Amino acid sequence: MLTHAPVETPRLSLRFLSLADAPSLQTAASDREVADMMISLPHPYPEGEAERYIQAQIAAAEAGRSFAFAIERKAEPGLCGVIEIGSIELEHARAELRFWLAVALGEQGYMSEALQAILRFGFENLNLNRIDAYHLVRNPASGKLFQDNGFVQEGVLRQRVRKGQVFEDVKLWSILREDW
């Protein structure tokens, strides 16, 4: 397993998820507004799903396939979001970025701060060349976040995902090491 000290930013600490995060994760991921903007987060969030997710992330980190970080504010410790660099393909030096943050903390620059730290982790620690990210078309805030942090929009994938009974379009973004 890749080990390191928490990734620090001026206002945040990012550390690998642990089973101790399960109660906080279960509560936060159960928020309808969070689930509504996430491509793969179900609502209602099934009981016990946080433990299953964390156990899967620990195994994926040990195999070098994915690294999920708890996002904590230094001013108020406790999980307030997750940022993950997953679907790692070492052969192609690429990965996919996924994240969410508690709704009450939106528009305060926290996710941009976490994103920059994770890009550094991906490009410097994992030696990646490309990081992809997707968001629902109806979530323009994520698109603005990507654009503001150096990502380039590559296209729209029509009806790429199903949320409930509705197929939805997603936008594909990427950032290359040379762009970063």
N, C-alpha and C positions, 0 to 999 in steps of 0.2 A: 504494500500500500504506500502511496505517495504521502509523506508526512511533511508538515511545515507548521510554522507558527501562524496564527490567524493573519489574514490579510487586513492591514489597517489602512484606513483613509482618515481624513480629518474628523469626520463625524461618525464613522461606522467601523465595525469589526465584522469581518467575514470569516467564518470558521466552518469546517466540515460538519455536516449534520450528525447528530448522535441520537440514540434512542431517547435520551432525556428531553429532546425537543418534541417528542410525539404529542403530548397534550397541547402545547402551544400551536403546533402545526395543524392539529385536528381542528382546533377552534378557528384559526385564521383561514384555513382552506375551506371552511364551511360557509364563509361569507358569500352570499349569492352574487354580489358585485364583483368579487375577485374571480369566482368561477365563470361568470358570464363573459369575461374578457380573455380567459385562458382557452387555448385550443383544446387541451386534453384534461382539464380539471372538471370532474363531474359535480353536479349539484342535484340533490344533496350529496355531500361528501360522505361516503360510507363509513360507518363506525369501524375503527381499526385500520382504516386505510393509511393513516399517517405512519403507523408502525410498519406496515407492509412497504410503503414507499421508502422509508428510511432504511430498512433492512436491505431492500433492493439497491439503494444508492450506496450503501456501505460495500456490498458485494461488487458493484460496478466500479467503485473507486479502487478496490483491491485488484481488480482485473485491468485497471487503466482505461475503462470504457466511458466513464462519466465521473464528474466531480460536482457534487451539490453542496452549496454553502448556505448556512443560516446567515441572514442579514440581521445584525443587531445594532441599534443606536447606542453610542457610548453614553449619551446622557440618560438613557433609559434602557438598561439591558433587558434582553428577552427577544425572542424571535419575532421579527415584524415582516419577514419576507424570505424568499429563497431565490438564489440565482444559481443556475446550473450550466455547466459546459459539458454537453453530452454527445452521444452518437459519434464519439471520437474515432476517426479512421487514420491511424498512424501512417498507413501506406500512402495516403493522399494528403497527409498533414492538414486535416480539416476536422471541424466539429460544429455542433449546433448549440446555440445559446437559447436558454429558456429562463424565464423569471416571473415573479409576481411580488407585489408589495401591498401591505395593508392599505386599504382605500383611504383611510384618514391621513396617511403620510404622502399621498400623491402631490405632485406639483411643488415639491420642496427641494428637489435636486438630489434626493437620496438615491434614486435608481441610476441616475447618471454617474454618481460617485461610485456606486457598486459596479456598474458596467465597466468603467475605466479600469478599476482594479482587476476585474475578471479578464478583460482583454489583455492586460499586462501578464496575468497568470497564464493565459492561453498561449500568447506569443513567446513569452520568455521561458516559463517553466515547462510547458508542453511542446514547445518548438513548432507550433502550428503555423501554417501559411494562410489559412482561410477560416473564417468563422461565419456561419450562416445564422440567420434569425428569421422568424416568421411572425406575422401578427394578423388577426382578423381585420379585414378591410374597414369594418365599422369601429375600429379602435385606432383612430388617427394619432392619439397621444403616443402610442408605441412607435409609430412611424416617425414622429417628430424626434423622439428620443434617439432612434437609430441614426437619423439624419444629422442631428446635433453632435453625435459621437463618431462621425466619420464613415458610417455605413453607406453603401450605395444600393438603391432599389434596383433589383434585377427584373422584377416582373410581378404579375398577378396570376395566381394559380386559381383558376375558376372552380368553384364548388369543391375545393380540396378537402374540407373537413365537414363533419356533421356535428352540429350542436343540437342536441335533442333530436327533433325530426326535421331540422332545417340544414340543408347543405349551404356552406358559406365559403366565400372567396377569401383567400389570404394573400398577403404581399410577402414576397421573398426579398430579403436584404442580405448583403454580405459586406465584410470588411476583410481586406487582405493585409498581411504583415506590412507590405510596402505603403499601404494607405494609412496605417496606424502610426 
